[in-house]
Amino acid sequence: MSTLGTPIQGVTLYSFTRASHARQYDLESLIRKVAAEGFGPGLELIGFSSLRGFPNRIEDRFIGEFRELVQEVDLVPTSLAVNVDTGLRRDRLMTQDEMVEYMRAQIEVAARLGFPIARVQISLTPDAMESLLPVAEKYGVTLALEVHADQHGAHERVLALRDRYEMLNSPLLGFTADWGATVTGFAPSLLEAYRRRGASEELLAAVVALWDGFYAEGPPITQKVHGERFGAFIGLAARYGRPELGIDFAINGTGLFGPASIDTWQEIMPFIRHVHGKFFGIDETGEEPSVPVRGLIAQLVESGYHGAISSEYEGWHWNNWQDPFEIIRGEHALQRAAAQDAGSSMITDSHSARELLHAHLAQPAHG
């Protein structure tokens, strides 16, 4: 592989959740739509939201039909998002053995469907990841734990996982880097959604100022700091007479818009197996006003990253007035322009994507 990275273009079906909820598309028609729009070759989906009966009632017939469909429309499965859900029981959390079995069933389906990566969640500890390694080895699936706001590449929990990965020295353990951890501002579309809910301009200005202050201070290194920031958004809403917006401000202000710098990804870059190209909208100039897409693409190119980027449009939660397909089209154009500016290109053909992804996942990390 070349020194400069050539990231693989792709998308997660999560970006089109609003269209799915409205029954505009079923799984097959949405996959065909993604292919027809040229949003591949990379295809990511979430097991529990896209696959009826997941994971224990996925029949061989469906497996065959899914693989035939993906091959027909010339897409490349990249990542299947799986859940940890240790709190399913009312009386207690899952034991370690129960968690492994719960995850095993999902990882097995990922392998049967042809996904080389299973995105797992940050609630897994280093011990839990080590206990899942034999499962990953059995099915040949890379476990890529998602580093998402409110955490980041230099967070204490993420560094503990990285250190355990280094000790285990397996290419099947790594990270999914979610760009929501390295945001540079509150999304304008979310501010507009709050405005439509009756929030005053004074309150919105205060929300932005609070977040900007956290950005200036730097990202939370511990969960204690995260909790303090969460509470600050709740208190702000109460002071401005809109306490019902407090939890919403707090969840979005700390859980979607992470104020870490791009440089924090370097702490775990050798272990990044997949990327969630999290973003919230594209403005009239073709840029993402909240996420430094150009800098993030340049970083991946300069770091020699040859894995996939699943564009993950999160603005669907609140934006019901714009077309998500048009928004994804704009973000993909921005990614391609950024890669070109960095002296490389995005991979947009399935043959090259398959070869690069296989080689990328086979390489051991060197921290």
N, C-alpha and C positions, 0 to 999 in steps of 0.2 A: 504494500500500500504506500501511497505517496506520503511525503512529510506533512503537507497541508491536508486538513480534513475535508471530506466531501460528504456532508450530512445528507441523509435520505429524507426526502419530503414525504409527509404523511399526515394523517388526521385521526383523531379519535371520534367515534360516533357520539360520544358524550357531548360534543359541540352542538349536536342537533337534537338535544333532549326535548326542547320545546316542540319541535315538529313531530317527534315520536309520541309525545304525550297527547298531541292533538290528533293522533291517528292519521296523519298525513302520509306516513310511511310505515311499513313493517320492516323487519330486518332485511329481507331480500331486496326490497325496492330501495331501501336507504343505501345499501351497499352498491347497488347498480347506479344510484344517483351520484354517489361519491366517485365512482369510477368514471362515469360520463362527464362529470365536471372537471376531471383531471386533478383531483385532490390527493391521489395516491403518488407513488405506489404503496406506501406504508399504510396499514390498516390496524387500528387498535379499537378494542371494544371492552366494555365492562361486563363481566360474566353475569352478575345478578340483574343488570338492567336490560341486557340484550338477549339473553338465552333463557327461554321458558323452561322451567324445571331444573335450572342449574343449581348444584353440580350433579346431583344424584340421579336425575331422570333425563340424561342426555343420551338418546338412543343412537346406535350405530348408523341407522338410516339418516338421521339428521347430520351426523358427522360427515358422512359421505357427500350429502347434498351441499353442505357448507363448503367443503374443500373443493368440490366441483365448481361451485359458484365463484369462489375467489379466483380459481384458475381461469375460468371463462372470462371474467372481467379484468384479468391481468393485474390483480392486486397482490400485495405481499403481506401476510400476517406478521405483525411485529410484536405486539404486546397484548396480553389478556389481563385486564385488571381484576384481581381477586381480593377478597375481604378477609379480615382477621376475625372480627365480631366476637371477641372473647367474653362479652357481656350478654350473650344470648339468653342465658338462664337468669331467672329472677332471684334465685337464692345465693348464687356464688358465681365467680368467674370460672372460665374453663381451666382445667388442669393442663399441664404441659402436654401430656399424652393426648388429651381431647383436642387441643389446639392443633397438634401435628396431624391428627387424623382428619380434622375439619379442613385443614389446608391441603392435605394430600389429595382429597377428592377433587378439589378445584385445580390443583396443579396437573393432575392426571387428565382432566378435560382440556386444559391448555395444550398439552402434548398431543392429544387425540385430534384436536382441531388444527394443529400445525403451527401453533404460536411458540416461538423459541424463548419468549420472555413471559414471566408472570410478574406483574407489578404487585408488590405486597406493601403493607402499610407501616407507618412509623411506630405504631404501638408495639411492634415486635422488638424484643430486646436482643442483645448480642447472643445470649444463651439460646433464645428461641430460634434465631437464624441458624445457629450452629446445629440445633436439633433438626432443622428442616433440610440441612445439606444432603443427608442421605436420600431424602425424597426427591430433591432436585437432581441428584445423580441418577436415581432410578429412571426418571422420566426424561432426562436430558433437557431440562428447562432451567434457564437462568432466572434466579430470584432477584428482582431489582426493586429494592425498598425505596418508596417515594419520599424524597426530601422536599417538603412542601412548607409554605408559610403556615405556622409561625416559626418554623425552624429553617436551617440553612446549612451550608457546607461546613461552617466553623462552629456549629452548635455542639454543646457537650455530648448530647445523646448521639448525634451523627458521628462525631469523632470516636466515640466508644465503639460504634459499629464498624467504622473504618479500621480501627485497630484490631478488632476481632477478624475482619476479613483478611488483613495482612497476615495474621497468625495462621489462619486456615489455608490461605494461598490457593483458593479455588476460583476459576473463571466463572463459576455458576453463582457467585454471590457478588452483588453490586448494588448500584443505586439508580433510581429514576430521578433525574434533576427536574424539578418543577419550577418554571420561571416565575411563579407567583411568590417565590422566596426573595426575588431580587427585583422588586418593583420600585419605581421612582416617583410615583404620585397616585393620588386617588383617581379612580377612573371617572372621566367626565360623564359617561353614560349613567353611572350609578348616582352621581350627584343630580343628574336630570331626573332619574327615577324618584329620588327623595323629594325633589322639587315638585313632581307630579303628585306626590303624597302629601303635599302641603307644608313641607319644611321651609322655614324662612331662609332668606339669603344670609342673614346673620348667623344662623345655626350652621349652615353649610360652610360658611367661611371659617367658623370655629372648628368644625370637624377637620377641614383641610389643614388648618394651622396646627391642630393637635397631632395629626399624622406627620406633617412635615417636621415637627419638633422631634418625634421619635426617629424619623429618618436621619436627622442631623445627629442624634445621639448614637445611632448605630443599632444594629439588630440585637434582639435579646439573646444572651448567651445561655441563660437558664430559664426554666419554666416559671420561676418566681417573678422574673422581670416581665415575662409574657402576661402573667396573671395581673400584675399591676397595670399594665397598659390596657388590658381588657376592661378592667374596672374603670379606668379613666374615661373611656368612651361612654360607658353607662352613666357615669356622673355628669358628663358634659350634656347629654341629652336631657337629664333631669333638670339641670340648671336653666336650660332654655325652654322648659315647659313642655317637652316632648318625650317623656320617659318611655313611652311605648316604642320609640325608635332606638332606645339604648342598646338592647341586645343585638339588634341588626347592625348598628354602627360598630359594636365591639367585634362581632363575628367577622364582618367584612374588613374592618380596619386592622385586625390582627391575624385573621385566618386566611384571607385572600391576598392582602397587600403586604407582603413581607419587605421590610426596609433594609435588607442586607445588600451589600455591594456585590457587583459581579465577581470581584476577586475572591470572595468566599468559596466559589465553586472550585477554585484551584486546590483546595484542601482535599477534595475527593475526586478530582478529575480523572485519575487513572481507573477509578472504579465506576464511572458513569457508564451504564450499559444502555440507557434509554433516556430520552428527554421529552418532557411535557412542555410544548411550546405554549404555555399559559399566556393568554392575553384577553383583553376586555373590549376592544374595539379598534377600528381604524378611522382616522380623521380624514378630512377633505384633502389633505396633502398626501395621503397614502401612508402615513406614519401611525405608530401606536403611541399615543400620548402618555401612557402610564408604564409601559414595559420597554426597557432599552433593547429592543429586538436586534438592532444593528450591532450593538456591542456584544450581545450574547452569541450571535452567529459568528462574529469575528473571533470570539474566544474559542468556540468549538473548532473553527477552521484552524486557528493557530495551534490548538492543542492536538491536532491530528485526529479529531473525532470522525469516525466513519459509521456511526450508528444512526438510528432513525430519530426524527423529531416528529412527534405527534402534535400537530396544532390543536390546542385545547381552548376553544372559545368559551370562557366562563361568563360572559356578559348575558347569556340567555336567561340567567336567573332573574334579571330585572328588566332587560331590554325586550319589550314585546312590540316594538314599533319598527325594527329593522330586520332585514332578511339575513339569517345566519350564513347562508350559502354565499351571499355577496361579501359578507365580512370575512369568511375564510378565504375567499378568492383574493381579497386585498392583502390579507396577512401572508399568504403564500407568495404573492408578488414581492412583498417587502423582504421576506426571507431570501428569495432568489437574488434580489438586488444587493442585499447585504453580503451574501456569499461571494458574489461577483466583485464587490468592492474590496473584499478581503483576499482576492486573488484566487478564488476557487469557484465551486459551483455546487448547487444542490443536485442530488441524484433524483431523477424523475422517471427513469425507466426501470421496469421490474427486474430485468435480467441482472443489471449492475447492482440493483438494490439487494437481491438475494445473495450474490457473491460477497458484497461488502459486509452485509449484516452477519453472515456466517463467519467471515474472518474476524470481524470485530468482536463477536461473542466468544470466539475460541481463544483469543489472546488473553493470557493471564495479566492481571494488573500488577504494576510495579509502583508502589507508593514511595 
